[in-house]
């Protein structure tokens, strides 16, 4: 594994001699705009190995993406190589259908300490809840970014991560706005504690997610990538292009239903992914 090869994969060619916040931010942004959040392996009959060399080969050499366990593990390795003070944390994601956080840890995120300040770095959430910059770990402070306003709330050692919702504008619909709840509404994303974890703590989760029929990753093939203006998302046969803040506090959504042939072409054109095995969306 070679840090220069990773930099080439994410098209990063700036200086990295200082393990500072600016360098971290640049690397993070290149990572999320080059490496899709995707679970396509599960829908191509491939097994996902939670092993750094396998993840590196898949994402860096085969130019694939990965889910949180893979993408954040690779980023952890890269930032550690560059001398950052970094550790892995475990999160419990929010399930809107159940209106509850998962009982078991099912997400991996990273904490980086720079000059005594802690930042949460998470390249593995994908979609519209993907932050674009490291977030300072501070309770109750709004942290506005292009995708929206993020914040952490801390209660008795448990941290809650959330985002303020924005309205959606979908041109094909005669009604100008979808019925997203009123602005100011909060979308809960996940909770976590600051207990350091090791990647091996997630081996069971990695296996479970690939066999458990009731999780969203089994039910849907997902591929999303952050762009300079918003994001691309391919879920099953539905391709969505999002432009953030198309109008004040409104995101533009353009939604297309694809044929099987178009799915393959879209993966190549929009996500730079060419699969070795047949995808069953």
C-alpha positions as CSV (number, residue, x, y, z in Angstrom):
1,X,0.0,0.0,0.0
2,X,1.3,3.4,-1.0
3,X,0.1,6.8,0.1
4,X,1.0,8.3,-3.3
5,X,-1.2,5.7,-5.1
6,X,-4.1,6.7,-2.7
7,X,-3.5,10.4,-3.5
8,X,-3.6,9.6,-7.2
9,X,-6.9,7.7,-6.7
10,X,-8.5,10.8,-5.0
11,X,-6.7,13.3,-7.4
12,X,-5.0,15.0,-4.5
13,X,-1.7,16.7,-5.4
14,X,-1.3,19.4,-2.8
15,X,1.2,19.4,0.0
16,X,0.7,17.1,2.9
17,X,3.8,17.9,5.0
18,X,1.7,19.4,7.8
19,X,-0.9,17.3,9.6
20,X,-3.1,20.3,10.1
21,X,-6.8,21.0,9.7
22,X,-6.5,22.6,6.2
23,X,-4.7,19.5,4.8
24,X,-7.2,17.2,6.5
25,X,-10.1,19.2,5.0
26,X,-8.6,19.0,1.5
27,X,-7.9,15.3,1.6
28,X,-11.3,14.6,3.1
29,X,-13.0,16.5,0.3
30,X,-11.0,14.8,-2.4
31,X,-11.9,11.4,-0.8
32,X,-15.6,11.9,-0.8
33,X,-15.7,13.3,-4.3
34,X,-13.6,10.4,-5.7
35,X,-14.7,7.4,-3.7
36,X,-18.4,6.5,-3.9
37,X,-20.4,5.2,-0.9
38,X,-21.6,1.9,-2.4
39,X,-22.7,-1.6,-1.5
40,X,-22.7,-3.0,-5.1
41,X,-20.5,-6.0,-4.1
42,X,-23.4,-7.4,-2.2
43,X,-25.5,-7.2,-5.3
44,X,-22.8,-8.7,-7.5
45,X,-22.3,-11.8,-5.5
46,X,-18.9,-10.6,-4.1
47,X,-17.9,-11.0,-0.5
48,X,-16.7,-7.8,1.3
49,X,-13.6,-8.5,3.3
50,X,-13.0,-6.2,6.2
51,X,-9.2,-6.2,5.8
52,X,-7.1,-3.2,5.0
53,X,-5.2,-4.7,2.1
54,X,-8.5,-6.0,0.5
55,X,-10.1,-2.6,1.0
56,X,-7.1,-0.9,-0.5
57,X,-7.1,-3.1,-3.6
58,X,-10.8,-2.7,-4.1
59,X,-11.0,1.1,-3.7
60,X,-7.5,2.3,-4.8
61,X,-6.6,-0.2,-7.4
62,X,-9.9,-1.3,-8.8
63,X,-11.4,2.2,-8.5
64,X,-14.4,1.0,-6.6
65,X,-16.2,2.6,-3.7
66,X,-17.2,1.0,-0.4
67,X,-19.5,1.3,2.5
68,X,-18.6,3.0,5.8
69,X,-16.5,0.1,7.1
70,X,-14.3,0.2,4.0
71,X,-14.2,3.9,3.1
72,X,-13.5,5.2,6.7
73,X,-11.0,2.3,7.3
74,X,-9.0,3.4,4.2
75,X,-9.2,7.1,5.3
76,X,-8.0,6.0,8.8
77,X,-5.0,4.3,7.3
78,X,-4.1,7.3,5.0
79,X,-4.5,9.9,7.8
80,X,-2.4,7.7,10.2
81,X,0.3,7.5,7.5
82,X,0.4,11.3,7.4
83,X,0.9,11.5,11.2
84,X,-2.6,12.6,12.4
85,X,-3.7,11.7,15.9
86,X,-6.7,9.6,14.9
87,X,-8.9,6.9,16.3
88,X,-11.9,4.8,15.2
89,X,-15.3,5.3,16.9
90,X,-18.5,3.2,16.6
91,X,-21.9,4.7,15.8
92,X,-25.6,3.7,16.1
93,X,-27.4,5.0,13.1
94,X,-31.0,6.4,13.2
95,X,-33.7,4.3,11.6
96,X,-36.5,6.7,10.5
97,X,-39.0,3.9,10.0
98,X,-38.5,2.7,13.7
99,X,-38.0,6.3,14.9
100,X,-35.1,4.9,17.0
101,X,-31.3,4.4,16.9
102,X,-30.1,0.9,16.3
103,X,-29.5,-1.1,19.4
104,X,-26.1,-2.4,18.0
105,X,-23.3,-0.4,16.7
106,X,-23.6,-0.4,12.9
107,X,-21.4,2.5,11.7
108,X,-17.8,3.5,11.9
109,X,-16.4,7.1,12.1
110,X,-13.1,8.7,12.9
111,X,-12.0,11.2,15.5
112,X,-9.0,13.4,14.7
113,X,-7.3,15.6,17.3
114,X,-5.4,18.7,16.0
115,X,-3.8,21.2,18.4
116,X,-6.0,20.0,21.2
117,X,-9.3,20.2,19.3
118,X,-11.3,17.1,18.3
119,X,-12.9,16.7,14.9
120,X,-15.2,14.1,13.6
121,X,-14.3,12.9,10.1
122,X,-16.7,10.5,8.4
123,X,-16.4,9.8,4.7
124,X,-18.8,6.8,4.9
125,X,-22.3,8.0,5.3
126,X,-23.1,8.9,1.7
127,X,-26.1,10.6,0.3
128,X,-27.5,13.8,1.6
129,X,-26.2,13.3,5.1
130,X,-22.6,13.3,4.1
131,X,-20.7,16.2,5.7
132,X,-18.2,17.9,3.3
133,X,-15.7,19.0,5.9
134,X,-14.4,17.7,9.3
135,X,-16.8,18.8,12.1
136,X,-15.5,20.2,15.3
137,X,-16.6,18.0,18.2
138,X,-18.6,20.5,20.2
139,X,-22.0,20.2,21.6
140,X,-24.9,22.4,20.6
141,X,-23.1,24.5,17.9
142,X,-24.5,24.9,14.4
143,X,-21.9,24.0,11.8
144,X,-23.1,25.2,8.4
145,X,-21.7,23.6,5.3
146,X,-22.8,23.5,1.7
147,X,-24.9,20.3,2.3
148,X,-26.7,21.9,5.2
149,X,-26.3,22.7,8.9
150,X,-24.8,19.9,11.0
151,X,-24.6,19.8,14.8
152,X,-23.7,17.5,17.7
153,X,-25.5,17.3,21.0
154,X,-23.9,15.6,23.9
155,X,-25.8,14.0,26.8
156,X,-24.0,12.1,29.5
157,X,-21.2,10.9,27.3
158,X,-23.4,10.0,24.3
159,X,-23.1,12.2,21.3
160,X,-25.9,12.8,18.9
161,X,-25.2,13.8,15.3
162,X,-28.0,15.6,13.3
163,X,-28.7,17.8,10.3
164,X,-31.2,20.5,9.7
165,X,-33.5,19.5,6.8
166,X,-33.9,21.6,3.7
167,X,-36.8,21.7,1.2
168,X,-36.6,19.8,-2.1
169,X,-37.6,21.1,-5.5
170,X,-38.4,18.5,-8.1
171,X,-39.0,20.1,-11.5
172,X,-41.2,17.3,-12.9
173,X,-43.7,17.8,-10.1
174,X,-46.4,20.4,-10.5
175,X,-46.3,21.2,-6.8
176,X,-43.2,23.3,-6.3
177,X,-42.0,21.6,-3.1
178,X,-42.2,18.0,-2.0
179,X,-43.9,17.5,1.3
180,X,-40.7,17.5,3.4
181,X,-41.5,18.6,6.9
182,X,-41.1,22.3,7.6
183,X,-37.6,23.8,7.6
184,X,-35.9,23.8,10.9
185,X,-36.8,20.1,11.3
186,X,-34.0,18.0,12.4
187,X,-32.9,14.7,10.7
188,X,-31.2,12.5,13.3
189,X,-28.2,10.7,11.8
190,X,-26.4,8.6,14.4
191,X,-25.2,8.5,18.0
192,X,-21.7,7.6,19.2
193,X,-19.5,7.6,22.2
194,X,-15.8,8.5,22.4
195,X,-14.7,5.0,23.3
196,X,-11.8,4.1,20.8
197,X,-12.5,1.0,18.7
198,X,-10.4,-1.3,16.6
199,X,-11.4,-2.3,13.1
200,X,-11.7,-5.9,14.3
201,X,-14.5,-4.8,16.5
202,X,-16.5,-4.5,13.3
203,X,-15.8,-7.9,11.7
204,X,-19.0,-9.4,13.0
205,X,-21.0,-6.4,11.7
206,X,-19.4,-6.7,8.3
207,X,-20.4,-10.3,8.1
208,X,-23.9,-9.7,9.5
209,X,-24.7,-6.9,7.0
210,X,-24.0,-9.2,4.1
211,X,-26.4,-11.9,5.2
212,X,-29.1,-10.2,7.2
213,X,-32.1,-9.9,4.9
214,X,-33.8,-7.1,6.8
215,X,-31.2,-4.3,6.5
216,X,-31.5,-1.6,3.9
217,X,-28.1,-2.5,2.3
218,X,-29.5,-6.0,1.5
219,X,-32.7,-4.6,0.1
220,X,-31.3,-1.9,-2.1
221,X,-28.2,-1.5,-4.3
222,X,-26.8,1.9,-3.4
223,X,-24.1,4.1,-5.0
224,X,-23.7,7.7,-4.1
225,X,-21.0,10.2,-4.7
226,X,-20.5,13.8,-3.6
227,X,-20.0,16.3,-6.4
228,X,-18.8,19.9,-6.4
229,X,-22.4,21.1,-6.3
230,X,-24.3,18.3,-4.6
231,X,-24.4,14.6,-5.2
232,X,-25.2,11.7,-7.5
233,X,-27.2,8.8,-6.1
234,X,-28.1,5.5,-7.8
235,X,-30.5,3.4,-5.7
236,X,-31.8,0.4,-7.6
237,X,-32.8,1.8,-11.0
238,X,-33.4,5.3,-9.7
239,X,-30.7,7.9,-10.5
240,X,-31.0,11.2,-8.6
241,X,-28.9,14.3,-9.1
242,X,-28.9,16.8,-6.3
243,X,-27.8,20.4,-6.4
244,X,-27.5,22.0,-3.0
245,X,-29.0,25.4,-2.3
246,X,-30.4,25.7,-5.9
247,X,-32.6,28.4,-4.4
248,X,-32.3,29.8,-0.9
249,X,-32.6,26.8,1.5
250,X,-33.9,24.6,-1.3
251,X,-32.1,21.7,-2.9
252,X,-32.9,20.7,-6.6
253,X,-33.6,17.1,-7.2
254,X,-33.6,15.6,-10.7
255,X,-34.8,12.0,-10.7
256,X,-34.5,9.5,-13.6
257,X,-35.6,5.9,-13.8
258,X,-33.0,3.8,-15.7
259,X,-33.0,0.6,-17.7
260,X,-30.5,-2.2,-16.9
261,X,-28.2,-1.0,-19.7
262,X,-28.4,2.6,-18.4
263,X,-27.5,1.5,-14.9
264,X,-24.1,0.1,-16.2
265,X,-23.5,3.2,-18.2
266,X,-24.4,5.6,-15.4
267,X,-22.0,3.7,-13.0
268,X,-19.2,4.3,-15.5
269,X,-20.0,7.9,-16.5
270,X,-21.1,9.3,-13.2
271,X,-19.3,7.2,-10.6
272,X,-16.3,5.9,-12.6
273,X,-17.1,2.4,-11.6
274,X,-16.8,-0.6,-13.9
275,X,-17.9,-3.8,-12.2
276,X,-16.3,-7.2,-12.7
277,X,-19.4,-9.1,-12.0
278,X,-23.0,-8.7,-13.1
279,X,-25.0,-6.3,-10.9
280,X,-28.6,-7.2,-9.9
281,X,-30.1,-3.8,-8.9
